[in-house]
Each structure stands twice: as C-alpha cells, then as structure tokens.
Amino acid sequence: MRIKRWRAVCWSLAFVGLLLLVTAFLSALLRPVRTNYGAVWKAYLAEPRDSLDYLWMGSSYAYCDVNPALVYDQSGLTGYVVAGPELTLSQSYWYLREALKTQSPSAVYLEVTALQFQTYQGYTQINVGYLPAGYNKLGAIFTASEPELREGLLCDLIFYHDRWKELTWEEAMEALSPPETDPGKGYTCVEGSDGTRGDSPYFRTAVDREVYEQNLVWLDRMARLCREKDISFTAVLHPTWSRITEEKREEMAADLAELSIPFLDWTEAEGEMGLQPDRHYYDAGHFNRDGAAVFSRWLGEFLTRTEELTPRPQTGENRNSWEAAAAFWRS
C-alpha cells in the first residue's frame, strides 16, 4: 500500500512539473519579445558577467536620454540603462537587485523623477512582467504591483494566451533564441520631434506627501543595497521641459541629504551641456537621438573627470563588441 501511495505521489509530482514546464515554455513563446522602451532584460543578461562600470536607472527619462555606447565612445566606460516605462521606485528596487546578480558596477545612478510618481503608474504588466523569473520578480509582484495584476504576472499565459492567433514563425524563433547583446545597451532612440514640447517648461503636479515618503523609503533601500556592496549610489534629475518645481526639488535635496544620498539636479543645465531645446528634445520629457548624443558625450566626460570613474579591463571580444556599438551609433 505504501509503495502504491509513493508511486501516486511521484506521478503527481511529475505531472505538476511537466505542467509547469509546458506553461513556462508557452509563456516564453507567446509573450512579445521586448527590445526597446525599457524592461529589456534578455539583452542585459547577455552582457558578460561583471563587465559593466556603471548602471543608469529610472524611467523613460533614463532610456531615452542615455546612450551607453556613446558614453563609452567618449570615456571608455561600459554601462547599461536598466529602466522601464514610468518605472516606480518600488519596482526600481527589484530591478537593482536583479541587475546586481550578474554585474558589479562601480556606480549606480538613478534618475529620480519617480519620487513624484504615484504608487502605481500603469506599466506594471511590462515592468514587472519582463523581470526574469525568480525571487526578485516575486518580490516585485507582491510589493510593487497592483493586486489585480498579480495573477497574470505569476502566469504570463493569462495576459498573452490569445497571441497564438497572430504569432509568426520569426517571432517564435526570436522569443526562443538565446540572449544576445544589443548595441543600444538599454537605450531607446527617438527621432526628431513630436511637436508637443511647447514654448516654455511646464511643471509636474506633486504627489501626496504619503506617497512621496513611501517613495523615499524605496529609494533608501536602493542606496543601502549599494552601500552593502560597496557601490556608489547617486540620485539624478535630467534636464527636461516637464519639470518638478523648484520648491519640490529643494525639498528633495534636503530629504536626500538626510538619507546621505548624493543628488545631482541637472533640471536647468541644458546650456552647460550644449543642449538646445529646439533641436534636442523629442517632446517635453525626452531627448531625441541628437539630444541623447550630446547628453551622453557630456556624461562620458562628467563620469571620468568629475566622478573619477575608470574603465575596468575588458576581454578583447567584449571590447570589440563595445567598439562596434559605438560605431553603430556614431554613424
């Protein structure tokens, strides 16, 4: 009798394991491949282990503004934009934990417009859904995601089961292919202008104090994690036409100082960087390709001269890969 029960248990476990494998396979197959606009984890994980000098984190203000290949072209520093659309600070914390599983950068920079984001910003399905499976994704699901989305985030098939009708062979092969490095290194290029910037900057509406304070808690957790790993952590505001008010920026500076987090407020620094709003903004919030190039080259100088970051040794293969990425964006 005991043998029969043991066999029944083994068959049940085998069935559950097979079901999980099939579900994981179908989820990977049907979920759209993501190559730009943030949450590009597949390409990130293809980077050689411990090869990055810095990480640049945040929302679209990060992935539209910073082109790591041009930072490298200017400075020799290797970096990656680990960001997502309207990525909240709670989600950023889990992104940082995941990013540090395979990399040991000297510095992490976080674009902190998200201090004025709401608890949930509407892109959770993308930002959390594309995290690699594991503890950090589970953490993001249960601490940084809307409760009504958690079931789908635990099982992608709930969100994407209907895609089999439109799935092409090329998309299937791309979804199942091994990870490969990407010359964008997390950067997304937008061209020209969409015509919505306006003639003068406008100011973002501040979030409630309770939400802001909770955002500070997550920011502090990121800073503490970096300190534990002997990584410098800096909060940054990029030049932008959609600005946080000066009063709120001063409040942020005081709060960050209290948390011992360095803060670089570049909101109105276009001139010293060589940025021209009429030429270099795609819209009120983001640089276009030319603006990102100007900002990234300026950033390369800043990181080496002011921040005193130095490039780490690279293998010949990875150095050639970065040279090719720089040449791609230089053209």
N, C-alpha and C positions, 0 to 999 in steps of 0.2 A: 504493500500500500504506500509506504514511504517513497519507494522508487517511482511509482506512478505519479505521485504528487510532485516529486522533484522534476520528473520529465515534463509535467504540465507547466511547472513554473519556468523551466528552461525554454520551452516552446513559446510561452507567453512573452518572456523577455526578448527572445529572438524576433518575435513578431513586432513588438514595440520598437526594437532597434531598427528593424527593416523599415517600418513606417516612418521613423524619424529621418532615416537616410533618404528615403524617397521624397519626403516633404522638403528636406534641405536642398536636394537636387532640383526639384521643381521650382522652389523659391529662387534659387540662383539663376535658373533658366528664364523665368518669367519676369523677374524684377528688371526694369530698364537699366542698361549699363549707364553709369554716370561718369562723364569725363570732364565736365566743366561746371561752373557756377557752384563750387563748393561740394563738400562731402565726397571727395574723390579718393577714397581710402584704398581702392585697388592699386592705383598708381603709386600712392605713398608707400605701401607695403613692399613695392618692388625696389625701392631705394636700398642700396647696400647698408647693412646694419652699421650704426654708429658712424655714418659718413656726413651728417649734417652739422654745420656750425651753429645754426640758429633756426628757430621756428617763428613764423609770424602768424598770429591767430586773430580770430574775430569773425566778423560777418562779411557781407559783400564789400564793405569798406576796406577789408583786407584783400580779398581775392580779386577785386577789380583794380586795385591800386599798386600792389607789389608784384613785380615780375622778378622772381629769384634768379632767372638766367641772366638778366641784365645787371642785377646786383653782383652776381658772380663775375660778369664781364668787366665790371668796374673795380672789383675788390679781391676777387679770388675766393670769396666766402660762399659756401654752399648752404642753401636754406630751403625751406618749404613753407607754403601758405597752407596752414591747417585751419580751415574755416568752413562756414556753411551759411546759407541764406538766412539773414536775421537770427544768427546763432545766439541763443541766450547764454548768460554766464553759467547757469547750471549745466547746460549742455557742453559749454566750453571746458568745464572742469573734467568731464568724462572724456572729451576729445584729447585733452592734455594727457590724462592717464594712459589712454590708448597709444598716443603718439610716442610716449616715452618708453613703451615696451620694446621698441626696436631702434630708437635713437637716443643719443646722449648729448644734446646740443650744449654749447656753452651759454646760450642765452635764449630766452623766450620773450617775445614782445606781443602784447595783446592790445588790439585796437578796442577801446573801452566805451564806444558809443552805446554798447549793450547795457551799461549802467542805467541808461534811460529806456531800456526795453521793458515791456510787460513780462509777466511770468512766463506766458506762452505767446509766441509771435506768429504762429500759423504755418511754420515749415517743419514741424516736428517729424512728420512722416519721412521727410527727406533726411533731416539732420540726424535723427536717431536711427531711422531705418537702415541707413547705409553704414553705420558702425559695424566693424567686424564682430561676429558672434563671440560671446564670452562675458566675463564678469562686468566689464565696463559698459557694454551695451545693456545688460540687465540693470545696472545701476542707473543709467540714463533713462531707461523705460520707467522705472519705479520712482525716480526722484525728479526727473526733468521733462516729463511727458504728460499730456492730458490723459486723465483716466480712461476716457472713451476711446483712445487710440492704442492702448496698451495691448489689447488682444491681437490687433493687426501687426503691431511691432514685434510681438513674440512669434508670429507666424506670418511671413510675407504673403503667403498664398491668399490670405483674407483680403489684402489690398490688390493683388495682381493676378488673381486666378483667371480673370477674363482676357488677359493678354494673349492667350494661346491663339485666339482668332486672328490676331494681327502680327504675330511673331514671324519674322523672316528667318531663313536659314543663316544669313550673315549675322543677324542679331544673336541668334542662338550660339553660333561659334564664338562670337566676341564675348558673350556672357560666360562661357565655359572655358575660355582661354586662360592660360597662366598670367599672373600680373606682369605688366611691363612698365618701365619708367616712361614718363611723359615729359616733353620739353617745357611744358607750362609750369611744372613743379607746383601745382595748386593754383596758379594764376589763370584768370579768365579774361580774355581780350574782348573789349567792345570798341567798335569803330565810330569815329565821327561824333555827332551829337544828335540826341533825340528831340532837341528844340524845346525842352521843358525847364531848362535851368533857371530862367528868369534873369532880370537885370540886376538884382541885388540879393544877398543872402537872406534866407528865412530861418526861423528858429523853431526847434523841435519843442513839442509840448512835454513838460516834465512829468514823470510818473509819480504816483503817490509815494509818500515817504516810506511806507511799509514795504512796498515793492523794491524801492531803491535800497533800503537797508538789507533786504534779503539778497539782492544782487551783490552788495558788498561782502556778504558772508561767503558767497561762492568765489568771489574774486580773491578773498583772503585765503581760501582753501587752495586755490591755484598757486598763490605766492608761497604758501607754506610747503606745498608739494615740491616746488622748485628748490626751495632752501634745503629741504631734506636731501636733495640730490645734487647740491652744490651747483645749481644753475641760476644765473641771474634772471630776474623777472622784472619786466618794466611795462607799465601801462602807457598807452599812447592814444592821442587823438589826431587823426589825419586832417590835413587841410580839406575843407568841404564847404559847399554852399548851403547845406542843410545842417545848421549848427546848433549845438547846445548853447544856451545863453551864457553870457559871461558870468552872471551870478552863480549859475549852477556849476560852471567849470571851476570857479573859485571854491565852491563847496566841495566838489570832487577832489580838488587838490588838497584841501585840508583833511578830508577823510582818508585819502590815500597816504598822506604823510603820517597820520596817526597809526596806520597799518604798516608803516615802514616800506611802502611800495613806491619806487621811483616813478615819476609821472612826467611825460613829455607832451605838452599841449601845443600842437602844431596847427591848431584850427585856422589861424590867420597868417600862416607862414608861407603862403604861396610865393611872395616876392623873393624872399631869400633863397627859395628852392629853384627859382626860374620858371615857375608855373604861371601861365596866362589863362585866366578863366575862359575867355572867349575861344581859345584854341584847345585847351587841355581837359575840359570837363565834358563827359558824355551827357550827364544830367546834373541835378542839384547835389547828388551824393557821391558820384563816382567819376574817376578819371577815365578818359578814353585811352586808346593804345598809345598815342603820343604823350599824353599826360603821365601815364604809368611809366613810360620810358624815362621821362625827365625825373620823376619822383624816385624811381628805382636806382638810377645812376647817382643821384644825390644821396640816396640812402647808403649805397656802397661806400661812398666817401665818409659818411657820418659813422657808420658802423666800425670802420677801420681806424679813422683818425680820432673821433670823439669817444666812442665806446671801447676802442682799443681791442676789438676782436681780431684774432689772427686765424687764417685758414689752417685747417688741420691737414695732415698728409692724406693723399688720396691714391688709390691704385691707378695704374695707367689707364685701365679700362674705364673707370669712373671719371677720371679727369677728361678723357676723350668724349665721354657722354655729355659732360657739362660744357665742354667747348662746342660741341655740336648744338646743344640747346641755345647757347649764346649766339651762335652764328644764325640759327633759325630766326631768332627774334631781332637780330641786328639787320636782317635783310628787309 
